[in-house]
Amino acid sequence: MRKLASVEIIDKLEPIPNADRILKATVKGWECVVSKSDNFQQGDKVVYIEVDSVLPARPEFAFLKDRKYRIKTIKLRKQISQGLILPLSYLPNKEYAVGEDVTKILNIKKFDPQLEAENKIMAVAAPKGRFTFLWKPLMRFRWFRRLYAKFHVQNEKFPTYIASKTDEERWQNITDKLEQWRDTNVPLICTEKVDGCHSYRSSVITNKGFLPIGKIVNEKLDVEVLTYNEESKCCEFKPIIDYHKILCTKPTYRIGVGSRGKGNKPKYIECTSNHEFLTQDGWKQADELTLDDTLMHYFSVINYDIQSIILGCLLGDSSINGNRKGTSYLTVLFGHSEKQVEYFNYKKQLFGNLFIEQKDTLSGYGSVIKHGILRSNEGVRRLIEEYCLVDDKFAVTQKYCDALTPMSLAFWYMDDGSLLTGTLRPKAILNTQAYDLNTIKMLVETLRNRFGLEAFIGDKEVYKGYVIYFSVESTLKFAQLIAPYVCESMRYKLPEQYRSYGCALNSVNTEVQDILPTKILSIEEFEAGHFGKHMYDLTIQDNHNYFVHSILTHNCSSTFFLDGGTFGVCSRNIWLRKEDNSPYWEIARRFQIEEALKEIQKCFGFRKIVLQGEIIGQNIQANKYKISGYDFYAYNLILDGIKVSQVKMEELLKEFRIKTVPVVYKHINVPSDLQTLNNLASGKSVLLDTQEREGIVCRNYEQGISFKAISPTFLLKEE
């Protein structure tokens, strides 16, 4: 157990300017404010209790009740106080040696915010099971999260036999060693210690359609939200981690942006001044935006295969719904007789969630017609507008013909083709009676020039309209070209020798989501509360962003090890035996840490390799560094029990694109005035110049030196 309380000597006792009732006492390098009424003297034996200690709720500690009995960094009369000094009378009456640990005697516990944050993270990342509906609402309560973390069978305690936990000693606790190191003039490398809203009506894209963010938050709707993965550059649905309803105290903004549908009317986003948006120059707050910025607009596109299928179907039996550019309902209709139900289902399978089956109808001949329609989205609309409409009417243009593929020809033929088998040498026919002669001539030229097929226009009188037919030789060539895309139920339309071909097209990735820049048309600032008393926000798993009106808006230590052939992922306290969706495993996958450690093992022959670092990001320690998603900074690389230097670690990890903690100072010596360590620790973060850094970690592993200095300024702001 860590020594949180010990018997120590008051090294200095100094007055505080403009303070009549308090003094500054120095113990082990720690500066604490004490009351003059305690009558402490320099050289007195006292009980010193470190910050982040939690005292028991006993009458003698009642003065700490308002602080929940926790020792914090505070400031009195401009003097920082870190810790608590008590007279020896708080201990049982006996003789105590200097440095003696009295933590257990006083029943003091360590306040561990990282453990609580870790419990939250692990709860969110837990795999779904039979009783998810029971434990999910219970995760709101701290006591349940602790129970869950304690008894969740997939995890074990941190494997200390692999490596020690990632705690560095504070310089105040090793002042004697610092004096020794100072005398030897040992150079140190100091790295930064990394630690890791919208109005009610704002519309959010979810897996259940567009929903107002206020409704999602107020009712804590169990929906998944469309997010953007900046690593894979793909859009994906992710669950909500947390819901935020915030009293509006900041200025509010209404941002008008260009629209990509619905008549190109502008969209308006209402948010607080500090809400972030992804721009061409990265993430910016609303109050930082200008009319020169572009925001990222979500739209969905269809891939090359689906485009080919649609263009082929429109040449055949399919039709366009809504022949007018700029309409949101522009899409494709399908209709097949019940005799072609297998072919209908084939199309349904290929289009996936893009396909919506509609009610069956009866034809004029009494037969059942099965109907389907493609879900209207940006991709379908853009395809139709770009290739299929001339003066708001369907037309086959040269651009349309140039976009045709063998897959397009296959679906055109399955829809409207037939095989003349009256002779020993069959011929394929495409029924084009619905097209005018000029269009048919354009299609014939396309078949000849692009696909090398001998195609001809059939006699109008013979075929009751113009058709396209192929020569005997080109029929075989045509069949070979389209056979991989012809489903089983339509193979009777192929020459005999091609009917045994297996269909290579079982499914395709129907829809591809992407984001494109869209212009900001207007920016208006309003006073707090203009759009309502409260504003709303969401925390989203993994990607930590979401789309509002289709516009993209917007710390924990970890250990990874390779012991022989065993790869392990650990949080600060837990060995995560089973792969899950926690940030620890996400970082392992993203940076391919297992592969990196195995490569180092292969090259150098080490049996045990440990990589330790800090994960930062949204939903971790209030996301101090204002990043989207998660990021990782390594600070320890241990090879068979030996910690390598910062320089060596950077060299080894650079090859695997794993970042290391930023260097703040190079080749400095232990300061002669130990108080200057606090000054060195203070300053702005290298990762974000508007954020106070937590402190620095000073190391020289060759000499066995390692300690940390925490910035008092940072601690005060955190408290």
Secondary structure as UniProt FT lines:
FT   STRAND          5..9
FT   STRAND          12..15
FT   TURN            17..18
FT   STRAND          22..27
FT   TURN            28..29
FT   STRAND          30..35
FT   HELIX           36..38
FT   TURN            42..43
FT   STRAND          45..49
FT   TURN            51..52
FT   STRAND          53..54
FT   HELIX           59..67
FT   TURN            68..69
FT   STRAND          73..76
FT   TURN            77..78
FT   STRAND          79..82
FT   STRAND          84..86
FT   HELIX           88..90
FT   TURN            98..99
FT   TURN            103..107
FT   STRAND          109..110
FT   HELIX           113..125
FT   TURN            130..131
FT   HELIX           132..138
FT   TURN            139..140
FT   HELIX           142..151
FT   TURN            153..154
FT   STRAND          155..157
FT   TURN            160..162
FT   HELIX           171..174
FT   HELIX           175..184
FT   STRAND          188..192
FT   TURN            200..201
FT   STRAND          203..206
FT   TURN            207..208
FT   STRAND          209..212
FT   HELIX           213..219
FT   STRAND          224..229
FT   TURN            230..233
FT   STRAND          234..247
FT   STRAND          252..257
FT   HELIX           262..264
FT   STRAND          267..272
FT   TURN            273..274
FT   STRAND          276..279
FT   TURN            280..281
FT   STRAND          282..285
FT   HELIX           286..288
FT   TURN            291..292
FT   STRAND          294..302
FT   HELIX           304..315
FT   TURN            316..317
FT   STRAND          319..321
FT   TURN            325..326
FT   TURN            328..329
FT   STRAND          331..337
FT   HELIX           338..340
FT   HELIX           341..351
FT   HELIX           352..354
FT   STRAND          355..362
FT   TURN            364..365
FT   STRAND          368..374
FT   HELIX           378..387
FT   STRAND          389..390
FT   TURN            391..392
FT   STRAND          393..394
FT   HELIX           398..402
FT   HELIX           406..416
FT   STRAND          417..420
FT   STRAND          427..430
FT   TURN            433..434
FT   HELIX           437..449
FT   TURN            450..451
FT   STRAND          455..457
FT   TURN            460..464
FT   STRAND          468..470
FT   HELIX           472..482
FT   HELIX           483..485
FT   HELIX           488..493
FT   HELIX           496..498
FT   TURN            499..500
FT   STRAND          511..526
FT   TURN            528..531
FT   STRAND          534..540
FT   TURN            541..543
FT   STRAND          546..548
FT   TURN            549..550
FT   STRAND          551..553
FT   STRAND          556..563
FT   TURN            564..565
FT   STRAND          566..570
FT   STRAND          574..576
FT   HELIX           583..590
FT   TURN            591..592
FT   HELIX           593..604
FT   STRAND          608..617
FT   TURN            618..619
FT   HELIX           621..623
FT   TURN            624..625
FT   STRAND          630..639
FT   TURN            640..641
FT   STRAND          642..643
FT   HELIX           646..654
FT   TURN            655..657
FT   STRAND          663..668
FT   TURN            674..675
FT   HELIX           676..681
FT   TURN            689..690
FT   STRAND          695..700
FT   HELIX           701..703
FT   STRAND          705..710
FT   HELIX           712..718
//
